[in-house]
Amino acid sequence: MKLRRFWILLAAILLIAVFVIFFTDLVGIDLAPFLPKVRLQSSETWSSSTVTLEAVRDLYAFNTVEYVHRSVFPYDYLPEDVSLTEILAKLRTADSTVKETLSANEYLYFQTYNLAVDIGMDLSGRRDFVIVTVVVTAGFDLAGFRLAEPSEPDAADDAAEVASGLRVETISTPDGDILRAVVSPPSPTITEIRVEDIVGEEYPYPDISIGADGWRRVAEFVEEQVMGMPEIADLLTIAGANGQDFVRDVLLRAGYGDVIFEQL
């Protein structure tokens, strides 16, 4: 029975490989130009950003969703209901730290204003600004996780199957026995965060002279703000659902009669 499971798992892996090579553009090599190509990607508008299904990049990064956030620094981080005059008045009479003295919006305003002025941005006449694009990718970090590897067919017990993240059960139904795949994937996580560089003609907004170090500081600030947004928690939920849909479809096509998911 365990030898049979081994061959079924091997067939599933080969099915994925054949589909990726011959019917998608993921590998960058057109081995069968006469076959239709499928791009494993879909997009929708969500909170003024783009959510993208990317499929598998490599064995250790199974990315299923991408969140693109564009912000205008500093003005997206200068709340309109906050006054710099009121902030300074509070700080003059404060007997605690700046963060403890100010509200969350006031502290954000204070940080943003100080950073903008410190790197030489003009917030009065010219009203300098820079567009910062942060791309957050979520999915599954498979490093050290053997989800794609079949268990040893001669294993003494089911421990190896549990460790691999895939357990196979034989289920009796009115129509006969079927194989059920029980998948225990890792929890979805943020697999990559990157800030897109400003490159010449690809940046259609007015240039400002803040220097490389100034841009680095702005990018780090905006990245930190993005990671604190509630949308990031939603992103992990979507990543988990997309990953399950993909794995379920592959295993059903490989011949399993049922697929269920359980957390380790």
Backbone as CSV, one residue per row, in Angstrom:
resi,resn,N_x,N_y,N_z,CA_x,CA_y,CA_z,C_x,C_y,C_z
1,MET,0.829,-1.213,0.000,0.000,0.000,0.000,0.864,1.264,0.000
2,LYS,1.955,1.244,0.800,2.803,2.438,0.857,3.588,2.622,-0.425
3,LEU,3.921,1.516,-1.083,4.575,1.640,-2.390,3.617,2.278,-3.388
4,ARG,2.341,1.914,-3.310,1.333,2.514,-4.198,1.229,4.016,-3.957
5,ARG,1.260,4.387,-2.670,1.202,5.819,-2.348,2.397,6.563,-2.929
6,PHE,3.561,5.937,-2.854,4.771,6.555,-3.402,4.613,6.850,-4.878
7,TRP,4.083,5.892,-5.642,3.942,6.100,-7.085,2.884,7.137,-7.387
8,ILE,1.830,7.215,-6.592,0.800,8.245,-6.803,1.378,9.638,-6.554
9,LEU,2.176,9.756,-5.480,2.807,11.053,-5.183,3.776,11.436,-6.287
10,LEU,4.550,10.471,-6.753,5.494,10.746,-7.831,4.762,11.198,-9.088
11,ALA,3.627,10.566,-9.391,2.834,10.947,-10.568,2.320,12.369,-10.437
12,ALA,1.927,12.779,-9.215,1.435,14.146,-8.998,2.517,15.167,-9.277
13,ILE,3.751,14.859,-8.812,4.871,15.789,-9.024,5.184,15.895,-10.514
14,LEU,5.194,14.764,-11.217,5.462,14.787,-12.657,4.384,15.548,-13.405
15,LEU,3.114,15.421,-12.970,2.023,16.147,-13.611,2.217,17.640,-13.492
16,ILE,2.625,18.112,-12.305,2.882,19.539,-12.112,4.010,19.997,-13.022
17,ALA,5.095,19.203,-13.094,6.255,19.581,-13.903,5.886,19.695,-15.374
18,VAL,5.134,18.720,-15.879,4.733,18.744,-17.302,3.848,19.943,-17.583
19,PHE,2.904,20.238,-16.683,2.008,21.378,-16.882,2.784,22.686,-16.917
20,VAL,3.732,22.866,-15.971,4.502,24.109,-15.900,5.370,24.296,-17.133
21,ILE,6.019,23.213,-17.606,6.961,23.327,-18.727,6.241,23.552,-20.051
22,PHE,5.162,22.782,-20.297,4.557,22.796,-21.624,3.381,23.760,-21.769
23,PHE,2.728,24.108,-20.665,1.507,24.894,-20.811,1.554,26.242,-20.113
24,THR,2.697,26.633,-19.526,2.817,27.952,-18.917,4.091,28.613,-19.385
25,ASP,4.247,29.895,-18.999,5.461,30.640,-19.356,6.354,30.856,-18.145
26,LEU,6.244,29.983,-17.134,6.982,30.195,-15.889,8.462,29.885,-16.017
27,VAL,8.836,28.940,-16.868,10.243,28.525,-16.934,11.052,29.350,-17.899
28,GLY,10.427,30.189,-18.728,11.151,31.059,-19.648,11.677,30.364,-20.878
29,ILE,11.304,29.086,-21.114,11.763,28.339,-22.295,10.540,27.804,-23.020
30,ASP,10.420,28.138,-24.310,9.267,27.702,-25.082,9.582,26.357,-25.742
31,LEU,9.267,25.261,-25.030,9.576,23.930,-25.538,8.509,23.425,-26.499
32,ALA,7.319,24.004,-26.467,6.242,23.554,-27.345,5.455,24.756,-27.832
33,PRO,5.974,25.475,-28.872,5.329,26.710,-29.313,3.955,26.500,-29.895
34,PHE,3.628,25.268,-30.298,2.325,25.017,-30.898,1.238,24.787,-29.850
35,LEU,1.623,24.700,-28.539,0.634,24.481,-27.490,0.205,25.807,-26.893
36,PRO,-1.074,25.928,-26.475,-1.517,27.171,-25.832,-0.840,27.340,-24.492
37,LYS,-0.555,28.585,-24.158,0.109,28.874,-22.893,-0.890,29.441,-21.891
38,VAL,-0.738,29.022,-20.629,-1.594,29.503,-19.561,-0.746,30.308,-18.599
39,ARG,-1.122,31.552,-18.343,-0.398,32.360,-17.373,-1.144,32.295,-16.060
40,LEU,-0.500,31.746,-15.024,-1.161,31.545,-13.737,-1.197,32.853,-12.961
41,GLN,-2.063,33.753,-13.403,-2.098,35.066,-12.772,-3.484,35.667,-12.900
42,SER,-3.966,36.298,-11.826,-5.210,37.040,-11.873,-5.054,38.278,-11.017
43,SER,-5.775,39.342,-11.344,-5.639,40.602,-10.625,-7.005,41.157,-10.283
44,GLU,-7.075,41.899,-9.192,-8.284,42.618,-8.841,-7.891,43.860,-8.065
45,THR,-8.750,44.882,-8.115,-8.477,46.109,-7.370,-8.898,45.925,-5.925
46,TRP,-8.001,46.271,-5.009,-8.281,46.107,-3.579,-7.556,47.198,-2.826
47,SER,-8.307,48.122,-2.236,-7.741,49.236,-1.479,-6.694,49.993,-2.281
48,SER,-7.027,50.278,-3.522,-6.167,51.043,-4.428,-4.847,50.346,-4.705
49,SER,-4.814,49.042,-4.537,-3.607,48.276,-4.813,-3.993,47.042,-5.612
50,THR,-3.005,46.255,-6.013,-3.254,45.112,-6.873,-2.921,43.826,-6.148
51,VAL,-3.833,42.860,-6.215,-3.605,41.539,-5.646,-3.398,40.571,-6.796
52,THR,-2.292,39.852,-6.798,-1.918,39.039,-7.946,-1.625,37.610,-7.525
53,LEU,-2.191,36.631,-8.248,-1.853,35.222,-8.064,-0.696,34.894,-8.981
54,GLU,0.441,34.479,-8.411,1.660,34.319,-9.186,2.044,32.881,-9.474
55,ALA,1.550,31.916,-8.711,1.956,30.510,-8.827,3.319,30.292,-8.190
56,VAL,4.004,29.245,-8.596,5.231,28.831,-7.921,6.450,29.483,-8.579
57,ARG,7.248,30.198,-7.808,8.486,30.763,-8.344,9.606,29.742,-8.280
58,ASP,9.788,29.098,-7.151,10.778,28.035,-7.042,10.370,27.116,-5.904
59,LEU,11.169,26.117,-5.645,10.790,25.085,-4.689,10.556,25.630,-3.294
60,TYR,11.289,26.691,-2.922,11.237,27.154,-1.548,10.380,28.393,-1.359
61,ALA,9.782,28.940,-2.417,8.945,30.117,-2.291,7.680,29.916,-3.111
62,PHE,6.628,29.511,-2.463,5.345,29.305,-3.111,4.526,30.561,-2.845
63,ASN,4.613,31.521,-3.774,3.950,32.807,-3.597,2.579,32.781,-4.257
64,THR,1.556,33.174,-3.523,0.194,33.077,-4.039,-0.523,34.416,-4.117
65,VAL,0.029,35.471,-3.558,-0.650,36.764,-3.616,0.385,37.883,-3.495
66,GLU,0.121,38.984,-4.179,1.040,40.124,-4.163,0.247,41.408,-3.948
67,TYR,0.688,42.212,-2.995,0.011,43.463,-2.653,0.918,44.623,-3.029
68,VAL,0.431,45.494,-3.913,1.210,46.646,-4.362,0.602,47.906,-3.760
69,HIS,1.399,48.611,-2.965,0.915,49.816,-2.287,1.736,51.020,-2.729
70,ARG,1.056,52.023,-3.268,1.720,53.261,-3.676,1.279,54.388,-2.752
71,SER,2.240,55.133,-2.265,1.917,56.237,-1.361,2.689,57.487,-1.765
72,VAL,2.153,58.618,-1.359,2.776,59.912,-1.634,3.438,60.380,-0.345
73,PHE,4.769,60.358,-0.345,5.497,60.839,0.823,5.877,62.299,0.589
74,PRO,5.641,63.175,1.582,5.210,62.900,2.957,3.708,63.024,3.199
75,TYR,2.923,63.460,2.196,1.570,63.941,2.462,0.597,62.851,2.878
76,ASP,0.834,61.597,2.474,-0.030,60.520,2.946,0.161,60.243,4.431
77,TYR,1.228,60.775,5.003,1.547,60.513,6.410,1.521,61.785,7.251
78,LEU,0.812,62.796,6.747,0.578,64.036,7.491,-0.928,64.190,7.668
79,PRO,-1.501,63.574,8.701,-2.957,63.618,8.890,-3.479,65.055,8.905
80,GLU,-4.588,65.277,8.208,-5.121,66.626,8.058,-5.640,67.207,9.361
81,ASP,-6.058,66.356,10.291,-6.614,66.866,11.549,-5.546,67.127,12.606
82,VAL,-4.292,67.109,12.195,-3.176,67.325,13.126,-2.474,68.634,12.777
83,SER,-2.128,69.389,13.802,-1.444,70.665,13.615,-0.039,70.588,14.198
84,LEU,0.935,71.024,13.426,2.311,71.043,13.927,2.442,71.982,15.118
85,THR,1.687,73.079,15.094,1.720,74.032,16.215,1.259,73.373,17.501
86,GLU,0.177,72.593,17.428,-0.323,71.898,18.621,0.672,70.848,19.103
87,ILE,1.323,70.177,18.170,2.324,69.169,18.551,3.460,69.828,19.332
88,LEU,3.978,70.929,18.815,5.087,71.624,19.479,4.665,72.161,20.834
89,ALA,3.417,72.627,20.949,2.922,73.125,22.232,2.866,71.999,23.261
90,LYS,2.437,70.808,22.829,2.406,69.657,23.741,3.805,69.282,24.207
91,LEU,4.741,69.275,23.277,6.096,68.837,23.611,6.805,69.812,24.542
92,ARG,6.458,71.106,24.450,7.118,72.093,25.318,6.778,71.878,26.785
93,THR,5.602,71.342,27.044,5.186,71.144,28.445,5.213,69.662,28.853
94,ALA,5.749,68.810,28.007,5.731,67.367,28.285,6.810,66.988,29.283
95,ASP,6.506,65.999,30.116,7.498,65.457,31.049,7.737,63.967,30.789
96,SER,7.378,63.505,29.571,7.611,62.113,29.190,8.169,62.097,27.766
97,THR,8.321,60.912,27.189,8.898,60.806,25.854,7.937,61.371,24.803
98,VAL,8.473,61.635,23.615,7.657,62.172,22.528,6.529,61.215,22.182
99,LYS,6.830,59.935,22.055,5.821,58.948,21.678,4.728,58.835,22.728
100,GLU,5.086,58.932,24.005,4.092,58.847,25.076,3.238,60.102,25.148
101,THR,3.794,61.229,24.767,3.085,62.507,24.872,2.060,62.680,23.754
102,LEU,2.393,62.247,22.569,1.560,62.482,21.402,0.616,61.312,21.129
103,SER,-0.496,61.633,20.460,-1.388,60.574,19.993,-0.740,59.852,18.814
104,ALA,-1.363,58.751,18.363,-0.787,57.977,17.263,-0.666,58.831,16.000
105,ASN,-1.708,59.609,15.658,-1.660,60.453,14.472,-0.659,61.590,14.617
106,GLU,-0.580,62.143,15.814,0.380,63.229,16.054,1.807,62.718,15.943
107,TYR,2.049,61.525,16.475,3.395,60.958,16.405,3.779,60.641,14.971
108,LEU,2.832,60.132,14.180,3.089,59.875,12.765,3.424,61.179,12.048
109,TYR,2.667,62.224,12.312,2.916,63.532,11.702,4.306,64.040,12.085
110,PHE,4.632,63.914,13.352,5.916,64.397,13.866,7.078,63.663,13.199
111,GLN,6.987,62.339,13.098,8.030,61.550,12.450,8.175,61.932,10.974
112,THR,7.042,62.017,10.294,7.054,62.299,8.860,7.632,63.679,8.578
113,TYR,7.176,64.670,9.311,7.634,66.050,9.099,9.140,66.169,9.342
114,ASN,9.609,65.578,10.427,11.039,65.656,10.751,11.888,64.964,9.685
115,LEU,11.434,63.802,9.196,12.189,63.093,8.169,12.237,63.904,6.880
116,ALA,11.093,64.459,6.471,11.044,65.231,5.233,11.978,66.439,5.292
117,VAL,11.932,67.149,6.390,12.796,68.330,6.536,14.262,67.922,6.618
118,ASP,14.534,66.828,7.324,15.907,66.392,7.526,16.593,66.004,6.218
119,ILE,15.837,65.459,5.250,16.450,65.057,3.976,16.369,66.152,2.925
120,GLY,15.854,67.320,3.328,15.891,68.483,2.441,14.668,68.706,1.578
121,MET,13.535,68.132,1.938,12.320,68.355,1.160,11.684,69.683,1.538
122,ASP,11.185,70.405,0.542,10.535,71.694,0.749,9.040,71.460,0.894
123,LEU,8.499,71.706,2.084,7.084,71.476,2.349,6.269,72.761,2.327
124,SER,6.871,73.837,1.880,6.151,75.119,1.867,5.795,75.523,0.441
125,GLY,6.737,76.161,-0.250,6.447,76.687,-1.578,6.284,75.625,-2.645
126,ARG,7.330,74.808,-2.877,7.286,73.831,-3.969,6.454,72.598,-3.616
127,ARG,6.300,72.357,-2.338,5.582,71.168,-1.869,6.152,69.911,-2.526
128,ASP,7.404,69.607,-2.206,8.066,68.416,-2.724,7.329,67.148,-2.287
129,PHE,7.389,66.153,-3.132,6.831,64.853,-2.769,7.534,63.783,-3.593
130,VAL,7.390,62.541,-3.157,7.935,61.397,-3.889,6.931,60.255,-3.794
131,ILE,6.742,59.535,-4.909,5.838,58.377,-4.930,6.649,57.129,-4.592
132,VAL,6.223,56.433,-3.563,6.930,55.233,-3.109,6.025,54.017,-3.350
133,THR,6.542,53.020,-4.046,5.792,51.796,-4.328,6.393,50.642,-3.535
134,VAL,5.601,50.081,-2.653,6.022,48.933,-1.841,5.255,47.703,-2.324
135,VAL,5.980,46.626,-2.615,5.376,45.374,-3.076,5.570,44.318,-1.986
136,VAL,4.461,43.806,-1.476,4.495,42.787,-0.426,3.970,41.475,-1.016
137,THR,4.792,40.435,-0.976,4.409,39.130,-1.501,4.182,38.167,-0.340
138,ALA,3.086,37.432,-0.408,2.767,36.462,0.643,2.549,35.093,0.022
139,GLY,2.783,34.084,0.816,2.613,32.703,0.350,3.117,31.754,1.407
140,PHE,3.957,30.818,0.979,4.447,29.795,1.896,5.954,29.680,1.782
141,ASP,6.628,29.737,2.914,8.073,29.528,2.958,8.304,28.040,3.166
142,LEU,8.753,27.359,2.108,8.901,25.904,2.149,10.302,25.442,2.484
143,ALA,11.190,26.354,2.861,12.537,25.954,3.246,12.455,25.054,4.485
144,GLY,13.007,23.850,4.373,12.965,22.917,5.487,11.645,22.174,5.622
145,PHE,10.715,22.417,4.676,9.412,21.755,4.734,9.273,20.866,3.509
146,ARG,9.023,19.558,3.682,9.087,18.580,2.595,7.703,18.244,2.036
147,LEU,6.894,19.290,1.798,5.544,19.049,1.297,5.551,18.339,-0.041
148,ALA,6.544,18.653,-0.888,6.562,18.083,-2.233,7.271,16.736,-2.307
149,GLU,7.790,16.230,-1.197,8.542,14.979,-1.221,7.687,13.835,-0.692
150,PRO,7.560,12.741,-1.408,6.788,11.601,-0.893,7.499,10.941,0.278
151,SER,6.707,10.321,1.144,7.284,9.599,2.274,7.991,8.348,1.788
152,GLU,8.895,7.867,2.609,9.582,6.625,2.267,8.564,5.478,2.241
153,PRO,8.539,4.703,1.170,7.527,3.655,1.077,7.681,2.561,2.116
154,ASP,8.864,2.397,2.691,9.072,1.345,3.669,9.156,1.890,5.093
155,ALA,8.590,3.095,5.301,8.636,3.682,6.641,7.889,2.777,7.625
156,ALA,8.404,2.728,8.850,7.825,1.826,9.847,6.471,2.322,10.341
157,ASP,6.241,3.616,10.325,4.962,4.166,10.779,4.627,5.390,9.949
158,ASP,3.666,6.144,10.412,3.202,7.309,9.652,3.967,8.577,9.982
159,ALA,5.020,8.492,10.809,5.747,9.699,11.209,6.348,10.418,10.017
160,ALA,6.914,9.648,9.072,7.520,10.266,7.893,6.476,10.975,7.045
161,GLU,5.269,10.395,6.964,4.216,11.013,6.176,3.788,12.339,6.782
162,VAL,3.657,12.394,8.105,3.273,13.626,8.775,4.343,14.691,8.567
163,ALA,5.622,14.289,8.652,6.721,15.237,8.481,6.757,15.793,7.064
164,SER,6.320,14.990,6.096,6.365,15.442,4.710,5.274,16.449,4.408
165,GLY,4.257,16.553,5.250,3.157,17.470,5.019,2.049,16.877,4.186
166,LEU,2.158,15.612,3.792,1.130,14.972,2.973,0.908,13.548,3.453
167,ARG,-0.313,13.260,3.875,-0.671,11.917,4.336,-1.763,11.382,3.417
168,VAL,-1.686,10.110,3.090,-2.662,9.484,2.201,-3.479,8.470,2.991
169,GLU,-4.798,8.565,2.860,-5.706,7.647,3.534,-6.589,6.951,2.495
170,THR,-6.945,5.717,2.778,-7.904,5.001,1.932,-9.271,5.092,2.585
171,ILE,-10.239,5.651,1.863,-11.571,5.899,2.395,-12.581,5.036,1.651
172,SER,-13.428,4.367,2.403,-14.484,3.552,1.804,-15.709,4.417,1.526
173,THR,-16.236,4.321,0.320,-17.435,5.054,-0.080,-18.408,4.072,-0.720
174,PRO,-19.679,4.468,-0.893,-20.636,3.573,-1.569,-20.189,3.165,-2.966
175,ASP,-19.336,3.993,-3.590,-18.852,3.686,-4.933,-17.515,2.950,-4.928
176,GLY,-17.038,2.595,-3.743,-15.757,1.901,-3.651,-14.731,2.720,-2.873
177,ASP,-13.526,2.182,-2.748,-12.462,2.860,-2.022,-11.869,3.987,-2.856
178,ILE,-11.557,5.093,-2.190,-10.869,6.217,-2.834,-9.689,6.627,-1.969
179,LEU,-8.750,7.308,-2.576,-7.602,7.837,-1.844,-7.873,9.277,-1.448
180,ARG,-7.666,9.567,-0.179,-7.806,10.943,0.324,-6.434,11.490,0.667
181,ALA,-6.124,12.666,0.158,-4.876,13.353,0.500,-5.143,14.322,1.636
182,VAL,-4.408,14.144,2.733,-4.514,15.043,3.880,-3.259,15.910,3.890
183,VAL,-3.426,17.181,3.577,-2.294,18.093,3.428,-2.180,18.956,4.673
184,SER,-0.964,19.051,5.205,-0.692,19.898,6.376,0.322,20.967,5.983
185,PRO,-0.141,22.038,5.351,0.791,23.065,4.873,1.277,23.948,6.021
186,PRO,2.409,24.609,5.836,2.838,25.597,6.833,1.897,26.790,6.791
187,SER,1.947,27.618,7.808,1.102,28.819,7.842,1.575,29.804,6.774
188,PRO,0.646,30.506,6.129,1.064,31.517,5.153,1.866,32.618,5.840
189,THR,2.793,33.177,5.091,3.680,34.192,5.667,4.064,35.210,4.605
190,ILE,4.635,36.313,5.027,5.179,37.296,4.093,6.512,36.755,3.594
191,THR,6.605,36.511,2.293,7.817,35.919,1.729,8.775,36.961,1.168
192,GLU,8.255,38.151,0.845,9.148,39.172,0.276,8.527,40.558,0.441
193,ILE,9.373,41.533,0.761,8.968,42.939,0.799,10.014,43.706,0.012
194,ARG,9.570,44.474,-0.948,10.547,45.266,-1.708,9.962,46.634,-2.056
195,VAL,10.842,47.598,-2.134,10.469,48.941,-2.551,11.025,49.146,-3.948
196,GLU,10.158,49.490,-4.893,10.608,49.665,-6.272,11.487,50.908,-6.390
197,ASP,12.584,50.765,-7.135,13.499,51.884,-7.346,12.885,52.908,-8.293
198,ILE,13.303,54.163,-8.119,12.930,55.209,-9.055,13.922,55.158,-10.211
199,VAL,13.420,54.855,-11.405,14.310,54.701,-12.560,13.854,55.628,-13.687
200,GLY,14.599,56.662,-13.924,14.465,57.558,-15.076,13.061,57.786,-15.562
201,GLU,12.789,57.407,-16.825,11.525,57.688,-17.473,10.373,56.877,-16.889
202,GLU,10.687,55.823,-16.126,9.630,55.028,-15.516,8.998,55.755,-14.334
203,TYR,9.592,56.861,-13.901,9.050,57.658,-12.803,8.539,58.970,-13.385
204,PRO,7.216,59.087,-13.657,6.683,60.243,-14.383,6.393,61.464,-13.515
205,TYR,6.923,61.492,-12.294,6.635,62.591,-11.382,7.843,63.524,-11.291
206,PRO,7.645,64.730,-10.773,8.769,65.682,-10.690,9.933,65.137,-9.862
207,ASP,11.150,65.350,-10.364,12.341,64.923,-9.634,12.597,65.858,-8.471
208,ILE,13.089,65.301,-7.381,13.524,66.118,-6.246,14.900,65.635,-5.824
209,SER,15.677,66.536,-5.274,17.065,66.218,-4.894,17.128,65.830,-3.425
210,ILE,16.927,64.529,-3.171,17.035,64.062,-1.783,18.220,63.117,-1.611
211,GLY,18.881,62.720,-2.692,20.052,61.857,-2.602,19.703,60.413,-2.306
212,ALA,20.690,59.563,-2.471,20.492,58.123,-2.271,20.150,57.789,-0.821
213,ASP,20.828,58.451,0.122,20.558,58.164,1.530,19.168,58.644,1.920
214,GLY,18.760,59.798,1.381,17.424,60.300,1.665,16.348,59.362,1.146
215,TRP,16.547,58.844,-0.088,15.596,57.892,-0.651,15.539,56.625,0.180
216,ARG,16.702,56.148,0.647,16.732,54.938,1.479,15.920,55.145,2.752
217,ARG,16.065,56.290,3.389,15.357,56.564,4.639,13.846,56.663,4.407
218,VAL,13.461,57.288,3.307,12.035,57.385,2.980,11.462,56.002,2.700
219,ALA,12.200,55.193,1.929,11.736,53.846,1.597,11.556,53.000,2.854
220,GLU,12.498,53.068,3.778,12.397,52.302,5.019,11.210,52.771,5.848
221,PHE,10.976,54.078,5.882,9.854,54.631,6.653,8.528,54.142,6.080
222,VAL,8.358,54.262,4.760,7.099,53.859,4.126,6.888,52.352,4.266
223,GLU,7.948,51.568,4.110,7.836,50.118,4.260,7.334,49.759,5.654
224,GLU,7.852,50.435,6.665,7.420,50.180,8.042,5.938,50.514,8.220
225,GLN,5.486,51.615,7.617,4.079,51.998,7.734,3.173,50.991,7.032
226,VAL,3.595,50.518,5.871,2.789,49.555,5.115,2.624,48.258,5.896
227,MET,3.696,47.788,6.528,3.630,46.522,7.251,2.731,46.604,8.481
228,GLY,2.410,47.810,8.925,1.502,47.978,10.056,0.047,48.142,9.648
229,MET,-0.229,48.104,8.351,-1.597,48.285,7.868,-2.437,47.035,8.085
230,PRO,-3.750,47.185,8.344,-4.613,46.004,8.548,-4.724,45.139,7.307
231,GLU,-4.465,45.697,6.126,-4.547,44.910,4.893,-3.551,43.754,4.875
232,ILE,-2.456,43.874,5.641,-1.441,42.812,5.644,-1.998,41.532,6.252
233,ALA,-2.817,41.656,7.309,-3.442,40.467,7.898,-4.391,39.819,6.898
234,ASP,-5.148,40.642,6.159,-6.039,40.110,5.127,-5.236,39.424,4.026
235,LEU,-4.054,39.959,3.747,-3.206,39.392,2.698,-2.823,37.953,3.027
236,LEU,-2.519,37.672,4.281,-2.146,36.318,4.683,-3.329,35.358,4.547
237,THR,-4.528,35.848,4.852,-5.721,35.016,4.692,-5.932,34.644,3.225
238,ILE,-5.775,35.631,2.346,-5.936,35.377,0.911,-4.847,34.427,0.412
239,ALA,-3.618,34.619,0.895,-2.513,33.754,0.482,-2.801,32.305,0.837
240,GLY,-3.318,32.065,2.048,-3.634,30.701,2.467,-4.725,30.077,1.615
241,ALA,-5.771,30.853,1.317,-6.881,30.334,0.510,-6.431,30.031,-0.917
242,ASN,-5.640,30.933,-1.511,-5.146,30.700,-2.873,-4.251,29.473,-2.947
243,GLY,-3.397,29.304,-1.940,-2.509,28.149,-1.918,-3.280,26.842,-1.818
244,GLN,-4.312,26.818,-0.977,-5.116,25.602,-0.848,-5.846,25.276,-2.152
245,ASP,-6.380,26.306,-2.811,-7.081,26.079,-4.080,-6.147,25.455,-5.119
246,PHE,-4.909,25.969,-5.185,-3.956,25.465,-6.171,-3.581,24.013,-5.888
247,VAL,-3.237,23.715,-4.630,-2.818,22.363,-4.261,-3.971,21.371,-4.423
248,ARG,-5.182,21.781,-4.026,-6.346,20.900,-4.173,-6.567,20.535,-5.644
249,ASP,-6.500,21.512,-6.529,-6.728,21.258,-7.951,-5.679,20.292,-8.516
250,VAL,-4.411,20.497,-8.125,-3.341,19.633,-8.625,-3.535,18.195,-8.159
251,LEU,-3.863,17.998,-6.881,-4.006,16.645,-6.343,-5.242,15.942,-6.910
252,LEU,-6.328,16.670,-7.112,-7.508,16.052,-7.711,-7.219,15.603,-9.142
253,ARG,-6.451,16.426,-9.865,-6.078,16.045,-11.223,-5.116,14.848,-11.231
254,ALA,-4.385,14.671,-10.135,-3.443,13.559,-10.041,-4.128,12.238,-9.702
255,GLY,-5.420,12.287,-9.392,-6.142,11.049,-9.163,-6.681,10.844,-7.761
256,TYR,-6.431,11.768,-6.853,-6.995,11.632,-5.513,-8.496,11.904,-5.566
257,GLY,-9.256,11.155,-4.772,-10.699,11.350,-4.763,-11.145,12.446,-3.827
258,ASP,-10.309,12.819,-2.875,-10.673,13.851,-1.907,-9.392,14.494,-1.387
259,VAL,-9.475,15.765,-1.056,-8.334,16.494,-0.514,-8.830,17.336,0.654
260,ILE,-8.203,17.182,1.799,-8.542,18.019,2.942,-7.254,18.636,3.506
261,PHE,-7.423,19.730,4.246,-6.269,20.447,4.800,-6.415,20.493,6.317
262,GLU,-5.291,20.333,6.975,-5.257,20.460,8.422,-3.968,21.134,8.820
263,GLN,-4.022,21.937,9.872,-2.831,22.651,10.327,-1.987,21.760,11.222
264,LEU,-0.671,21.909,11.075,0.250,21.133,11.921,0.173,21.638,13.349
